[in-house]
Amino acid sequence: MLKNKEIAQLFTKFADILEFQGENVFKINAYRKASRVISDSIEDIEILWKEKRLSELSGIGKALQEKISEYIQTGKVGAFENLIAEIPEELFTLLSIQGYGPKTAALAHKELNVETVEDLQRVLEDGRLAALPGMGAKKIMNLKKGIEFLKSVSDRFSIAAVLPVVGAIIDHMQNHKEPLINRILPAGSIRRFKETVHDIDILAESDKSRDTIKHFLSFPAIRRKIGAGQTKASVLLEDGLQVDLRVVPSGSFGAALQYFTGSQAHNVRVRELARKKGLKINEYGVFQQERQIAGESEAEVYQSIDMPFIAPELREDRGEIEAALENRLPDLIEITDIKGDLHIHSLYSDGHMSIAEMAGHLRDFGYEYAAICDHSKSAFYANGLSEERLWRQQDEIRALNQQYTDFTLLSGIEVDILPDGTLDFSDNVLEQLDFVIASIHSAFKSDPTLRIMEAMKNPFVDVIGHPTGRLISRREAYSVDMKTIIDMAVKTGTALEINSFWDRLDLNDIHSKLAVESGVKLAINTDSHHDQHLEMIQFGVGTARRGWCSKLDVINAWDLKRLKDWQKRNRL
């Protein structure tokens, strides 16, 4: 549903420009609401347009419908083109800086002629921005951090955005009138399942390298050919991603895959061990003097230096070499180990499907159980549940469970951790639910560490949701002391979440490893708001694997009886 994303982004930009220009707040909010409705819709907006059903979109009136129709037909909106001609070229880049909203941008533009990130940096450093109304020392500090964060992510792509591209390229390479390749796999940071990547590395095994390169260069999404030789080609795609394809013979495929998967630090250690044994390892194979002794498979490469195969996700030189030599590598969790999802939203709050619809998709996904954890009352922006609506939802869940013999729905809540550390519902309410996730959704600067610690002391809180609050593409983690949080999780027997939503992956791999090493249990959830989100479990599992997690460490890789026995409420 590419058009949904494009039009939602367009309307957000509309709102930003209008706010920058000081337009009527109701007009601004209309565009923001329209963006949110379209982004969250599970129906393809182009199909709605073709079927003349745009009026079914909540809160989108005739004027906005006309703009949607214009965009679908022409690829642009005239009114937007007129607006954008009146603003600084880099406005949207500036607005991507955390804490630099349209009102601040308008003030800085009017008073200091700030039009670029460089302009903003200059007035931050020389103190002129701090002299403007409302620019306190903390805001200035946060804007400086925001610029640093913007620079750190500007040339990175989410693993969620990259994997479909990799799949499309591999499909293209395998679709040829006569077979060209035997094996083809991604390498680099994609294969190690890093949360963001700089480019795409793909390795193909073939004895027809010229034809393979030629076919690769016919991939339809290529914007520009960077270079092409007999065994390697580099291209730039329409979305700005660089793709490097290398073609290698069968006898070297395993060695090349190990070499180009990396990481560099891991490979340095591997080559050091090889040298001590009188061997040389490179992308062509494993050599004893001039004789190749291994290289067709990765397992052979590791076996040559007396080590078991090391999973790509572990190859970061974070102790995996030592663990392999001592035969204590973890038995990493697999996606097939996940037996349920413990963080699902429904129409009761800000989800887009009924509980019955979500339950059907969860069962089709092969799960044995799932927890419906809609937002609590303080999350008014997400249609958070009152107690009355919560009990109504619980009744519906109980009724649905009467229909299942192979699946169990748990009645739960994602309860807000309030600024003072208390929870949005009383213990009398929480103890009547099957499962409780506690999360921070607001007042991020109000000592999140202390708030989370207080929440974990509650006997009915099972999991802390997305513990650092980060959004990979646009918001840094709030200031939370993860070591203290992990220590309290050990003490209270509370699990921490790996939120699989592509822009969260929170906990990250480093914190997941620290948690597992401390004995903390994790929950890998999708935070799904409709069925399409369920597929994101792969990102959470990938993060968990990078964090050295086994299925024994993950509560929703257990059967339901073991999960219930583990809950604090059942251990009191």
Secondary structure, 3 states (H helix, E strand, C coil): CHHHHHHHHHHHHHHHHHHHCCCCHHHHHHHHHHHHHHHHCCCCHHHHHHCCCHHHCCCCCHHHHHHHHHHHHHCCCHHHHHHHCCCCCCHHHHHCCCCCCHHHHHHHHHHHCCCCHHHHHHHHHCCCCCCCCCCCHHHHHHHHHHHHHHHHHCCCEEHHHHHHHHHHHHHHHHCCCCCCCCCEEECHHHHCCCCEECCEEEEEECCCHHHHHHHHCCCCCEEEEEEECCCEEEEEECCCCEEEEEEECHHHHHHHHHHHHCCHHHHHHHHHHHHHCCCEEECCEEEECCEEEECCCHHHHHHCCCCCCCCHHHCCCCCHHHHHHCCCCCCECCHHHCCEEEEECCCCCCCCCCHHHHHHHHHHCCCCEEEECCEECCCHHHCCECHHHHHHHHHHHHHHHCCCCCCEEEEEEEEEECCCCCECCCHHHHCCCCEEEEECCCCCCCCHHHHHHHHHCCCCCCEECCCCCCECCCECCCCCCHHHHHHHHHHHCCEEEEECCCCCCECCHHHHHHHHHHCCCEEEECCECCHHHHHHHHHHHHHHHHCCCEHHHEHHHCCHHHHHHHCHHHCC
